[in-house]
Amino acid sequence: MRPSPASLVHEFHLAFGLDARTVPSEVSPELAAHRGELLAEEAAEAAEVSVTGPLDRLAHELADVVYVAYGTALVHGIDLDAVIAEIHRANMTKIAPDGTVARRPDGKVLKGEHYRAPDIAAILRSQGWTSSEVQG
């Protein structure tokens, strides 16, 4: 069995002395800005390579995006796997009871009348988040 992305990134953060929280929490504005810059940098590289190729570089850049996203979640103490599972649950409600799926002309799947939004705040609360802020 392969290790999960979350466990690999956790190992990296521990090995290099980077932040690794276990309970969802806000971080300093400086750290938040740094993580945002890392995410933007990786996303831009992936977007560029998705057009120009080659495929092995695209795979690398996509993995970097995921790696940095998991690292950012870890810095904030977020169990990203649980959040992704909740997003998936919500996304699956985009399928109508008759099995039809509404799409934009470019193929993007749209939210239909049966869509049930994810409750990310509930997921974070289950992980120990106690903020009184309303999050979606």
N, C-alpha and C positions, 0 to 999 in steps of 0.2 A: 504494500500500500504506500502510495506517495504521501509525503507530508503536505499539509494544507498550506496555501499561501500565507495564511495568518501565522502559522507556526514558524514558517521560514523567515518571515519579516520580523517576528518577535525575536528569533535567534539573532538576526542581524543587529537589531536595536540593542539587545543585551551585550553582544560582543563588542560593539562600538560605543557603548556608554550613551546611547540616545534615549530620549524619553520613551517610557513604556508604562502607561497608566493602566490600571485594572478596573477603574470605575469611570464612567463617562463624566467628563469635566471640561470646563473652559480652560484655555491655555493663555499665556501672555499674548498681547497683541503682536509682539515681535516674532514669537514662535509661530503664531497663526499666519502671519504674513509670509514667513519663510516657507511654511508648508504649502501655502497657496502658490507661491512662486515656483516651487518644485513641481506641483501638479500642472500648472500652466505650461511650464517648459516641456514636460513629458507629453502632455496632450498635444501641444503644437508640433512636436517632432513626429508623433504618431499620425497626426492629420496630414502632414506633409508627405510622409512615406506611404500613406495609404493611396496617394495619387501617383507618386513617382516610383514606388517599389524600391528594390526587389522584395519578394515575399519574405525572405529570411530576415531582412531588416525590419519589415512591418511586424513580424512576429516578435522580434526583440523589443521594438518600441511599444507595442501593446502590452507586453509583459512588464516593461518599465512603468507604464501608466498604472497597472494593477498593483505593482510592488509599492510605488509611492502612495497610492490611495490607501493600501493596507497600512503603510507606515503612518500616514496621517491619522487614520482611525486609531491606531495604537497610541499615538501621541495624545489623543483625546480620550483614551480609555474606552473606545467603542468596539464592541464585538461586531465587526462588519459582516461576518457570515450571517448573523441573526438579522441584521438590517437587510441584507440582500434577500434572505428568505422571505421577509415581509414584503419587499418590493415585488418579488416573484409572485407571491400570493395575490397581491393586488393586480399585477399585470395579467394574471390568468383569468381575472374576472372581466377582462375585455372581450372574452368570447361570449357571445350571446347564447342563451339556452338552446337555440336551434342550431348552434355550431357556426353561425356566421360571424365574420370578423369585418369591422369597418376599417377601411384604409384610405389614406391620402393617395393622390395620384402617384406619388413617388414610392409608395409601398409601406410607409410608416403606419403601424397599427394605431388606431385611434381608440379613445375611451368611449364606450357606448353607455347606454342607460343602465346597464347592469354592473358597471365598473364600481368597485369599492376601493377607495383610496387607502394607501398604507397608513398605519398608525405607528409612525416612527417614534413618537414620544412614548408610547406604551412599551415599545421594545427597549428604549433607553432606560425607562423606569425599571423594567425587569432586570436591567444590568446594574442598578444602583443609582441611577441619575435622580437627583432630588431637586433640580431646578424648578422654580415656579413659572419660568418662561413658557409661553405657549410655542411649541415647535411642531412642525408638520413634516 
